[in-house]
Amino acid sequence: MSDILTVRNARKSYGAVKALRGADLSVAAGEVHALCGDNGAGKSTLIKLVSGVERPDVGDIHVRGEKVRLANPHDALAAGIATIHQDLGLAPRMMIYQNIFMGSELERRVLGVKVLDRAAMIARSQDFLISLNSVMRDMTAKVENLSGGQRQAVAICRALRWKAEIIIMDEPTAALGVRETEEVMKLIRRLKENGVTVILISHNMHDVVAVADRVTILRGGRTEASLSTDGLTSQALSERIMGGA
């Protein structure tokens, strides 16, 4: 598989604090790639660069082999990169289809006047969820009534609505129970089956070895290793992150 995303020699400082000291990241198209490291390793800063929230002081970012300048999150979306943050950014009191099409609503004309095309948005939302093998069918249900795993599905559908080819998921199973965690794992596997590249940020090593193809480990703002998860145990990965061989 060829790399869909590469970051080379990324450096970022906030005053005297050097968050990144030359980090590299190579993500192959269609894989699930985990980004791991202890607190302060530089994971959040690296993702901010890739999602357009911050710009590197030094370093290059390439998407599909082309050098890109990601000055803001809109640039990242235009490059096919969507980020699902830990808080998901959903509007709990709004309906499923409204959350999926938030900021990109479909319209139609009635007697020459533009109105929201509610039926089309509901139908498209159903299509997105069906593509994820979701059992949700009522697109008018409010997000506040959904489980944690179902909310993740809605957030993923919003990213797919933006035609994202790379979806960054920041701690998607944090604070979820066992059943809901497995729901999220199934969603990630389904994205991979559909050809979507997933970058997973997680402190849960069991989740990482269960779903990721490769893992990049950061330490002290640098890339310490990039490993295949084939045959890798959660214990061995934890030891490597903490500085073991």
C-alpha positions in Angstrom: 0.0 0.0 0.0 1.2 3.5 -0.8 1.2 6.2 1.8 -1.8 8.5 1.8 -0.3 10.8 4.5 3.2 11.6 5.5 4.6 14.0 8.0 8.4 14.7 8.0 10.6 16.3 10.6 7.7 18.1 12.3 8.7 20.6 14.9 6.5 22.8 17.0 7.2 25.0 20.0 5.0 27.0 22.3 7.4 29.5 23.8 10.0 27.5 25.6 8.1 24.3 25.4 9.1 22.1 22.5 6.1 19.9 21.8 7.5 18.3 18.7 11.2 17.8 18.1 11.3 16.2 14.7 8.3 13.8 14.5 7.6 11.6 11.5 4.4 9.8 10.5 3.7 7.6 7.5 0.2 6.3 7.1 -0.7 3.8 4.3 -3.9 4.2 2.3 -6.8 2.1 3.7 -5.1 1.1 7.0 -5.9 1.7 10.6 -2.9 3.4 12.0 -2.6 4.0 15.8 -0.7 6.9 17.3 0.5 6.2 20.9 2.7 7.6 23.5 2.7 8.7 27.1 1.3 12.0 28.2 3.3 14.9 26.8 4.7 12.7 24.0 3.4 15.0 21.3 0.4 13.1 20.0 -2.1 15.9 20.3 0.2 18.4 18.8 1.0 16.2 15.8 -2.7 15.7 15.2 -3.3 19.4 15.4 -0.8 19.9 12.6 -2.5 17.2 10.4 -6.0 18.5 11.1 -5.1 22.1 10.3 -5.5 23.5 13.8 -1.9 24.4 14.1 1.0 24.9 11.6 4.4 23.3 12.1 7.4 25.6 12.8 9.4 23.2 10.7 8.5 20.1 8.6 6.3 19.1 5.7 3.0 17.3 5.3 2.1 15.4 2.2 -1.3 14.0 1.2 -1.4 11.5 -1.6 2.2 12.4 -2.4 1.4 16.2 -2.8 2.8 18.7 -0.3 0.0 20.5 1.4 -0.4 23.7 3.5 -3.0 23.1 6.1 -3.7 26.6 7.5 -7.0 25.7 9.1 -9.4 22.8 9.5 -11.2 23.8 6.3 -7.9 23.2 4.4 -7.7 19.7 6.0 -11.3 18.9 5.0 -10.5 20.0 1.5 -7.6 17.6 1.5 -9.9 14.8 2.7 -8.9 14.8 6.4 -11.6 14.9 9.0 -11.0 14.8 12.8 -13.5 13.4 15.3 -12.5 14.8 18.6 -13.1 13.1 22.0 -16.2 15.3 22.7 -17.5 14.4 19.2 -18.7 18.0 18.6 -22.4 16.9 18.2 -25.5 18.9 19.1 -27.3 16.6 21.5 -30.8 18.2 21.1 -30.7 18.1 17.4 -31.7 15.1 15.3 -29.3 12.6 13.7 -29.7 13.9 10.2 -29.3 17.5 11.4 -26.0 16.6 13.0 -24.7 14.7 9.9 -25.5 17.7 7.6 -24.6 20.4 10.1 -22.9 23.2 8.1 -23.5 21.5 4.8 -27.3 21.3 4.6 -29.0 20.1 1.3 -31.4 22.5 -0.3 -34.1 22.4 -3.0 -36.1 25.1 -4.7 -39.9 25.6 -4.1 -41.4 28.2 -6.4 -38.0 29.6 -6.9 -37.2 29.8 -3.2 -34.5 27.8 -1.5 -35.7 25.6 1.3 -34.0 22.8 3.3 -34.4 19.4 1.6 -35.2 17.4 4.8 -36.2 14.3 2.9 -33.0 14.1 0.9 -30.9 14.6 4.1 -32.8 11.9 5.9 -32.3 9.5 3.0 -28.6 10.3 2.7 -28.1 9.9 6.4 -29.7 6.5 6.3 -27.3 5.5 3.4 -24.3 6.6 5.5 -25.4 4.6 8.5 -26.2 1.6 6.4 -22.6 1.7 5.0 -21.4 1.3 8.5 -23.8 -1.6 9.2 -25.6 0.5 11.8 -29.0 -0.7 12.9 -30.2 2.9 13.4 -33.0 3.8 11.1 -34.9 6.7 12.7 -33.0 9.7 11.4 -35.2 12.1 13.4 -34.1 10.6 16.8 -32.2 13.1 18.9 -28.6 12.5 19.6 -29.0 12.9 23.3 -31.0 9.7 23.3 -28.2 7.6 21.6 -25.6 5.4 23.2 -21.9 6.3 23.1 -21.3 3.9 20.2 -24.2 5.3 18.2 -23.0 8.8 18.7 -19.6 7.8 17.3 -21.4 6.4 14.3 -23.2 9.8 13.8 -19.9 11.6 14.1 -18.3 9.3 11.5 -21.2 9.8 9.1 -20.6 13.6 9.3 -17.0 13.0 8.4 -18.1 10.8 5.5 -20.6 13.5 4.4 -17.5 15.8 4.0 -16.0 13.1 1.7 -13.2 12.4 4.1 -10.7 9.7 3.0 -8.7 10.0 6.2 -10.6 10.0 9.5 -8.7 10.9 12.7 -10.4 9.4 15.9 -9.2 10.9 19.2 -9.7 8.5 22.1 -13.0 7.2 20.6 -13.6 4.6 23.4 -12.8 6.9 26.4 -15.4 6.5 29.1 -17.3 3.8 27.2 -18.4 0.5 28.6 -17.4 -2.9 27.1 -20.4 -3.2 24.8 -20.1 0.3 23.5 -16.4 -0.1 23.0 -17.0 -3.1 20.8 -19.5 -1.1 18.8 -16.8 1.5 18.1 -14.3 -1.2 17.2 -16.8 -2.6 14.7 -17.2 0.9 13.2 -13.5 1.3 12.7 -13.2 -2.1 11.1 -16.1 -1.2 8.8 -14.4 2.0 7.7 -11.4 0.0 6.8 -13.5 -2.4 4.8 -14.9 0.6 2.9 -11.4 1.8 2.1 -11.3 4.7 4.5 -8.0 5.4 6.3 -8.3 5.7 10.1 -5.8 7.3 12.4 -6.5 6.2 16.0 -5.3 8.0 19.0 -5.7 5.9 22.1 -4.3 5.1 25.5 -6.0 1.7 25.5 -3.5 -0.8 24.2 -6.0 -3.6 24.0 -8.0 -1.5 21.5 -4.9 -0.6 19.5 -3.7 -4.2 19.0 -7.3 -5.4 18.3 -8.0 -3.0 15.5 -4.9 -1.2 14.2 -2.6 -2.5 11.4 0.4 -0.3 12.5 1.3 1.9 15.4 3.6 4.9 15.6 5.0 5.6 19.1 6.0 9.1 20.1 8.3 9.9 23.0 9.5 13.4 23.9 8.2 14.9 20.7 10.0 12.5 18.5 9.0 9.3 16.7 10.4 6.5 18.7 9.1 3.6 16.5 6.6 2.6 13.8 5.6 -1.0 14.2 3.2 -3.6 12.7 0.7 -4.9 15.2 0.9 -8.4 13.7 1.7 -10.6 16.7 2.1 -7.6 19.0 0.5 -7.9 22.5 -1.0 -5.1 24.5 1.6 -5.7 27.2 4.5 -5.6 24.8 3.2 -2.4 23.3 2.7 -0.8 26.7 6.3 -1.7 27.7 7.6 -0.3 24.4 5.7 3.0 25.0 7.1 3.2 28.5 10.6 2.8 27.2 11.2 -1.0 27.1 12.8 -2.8 24.3 
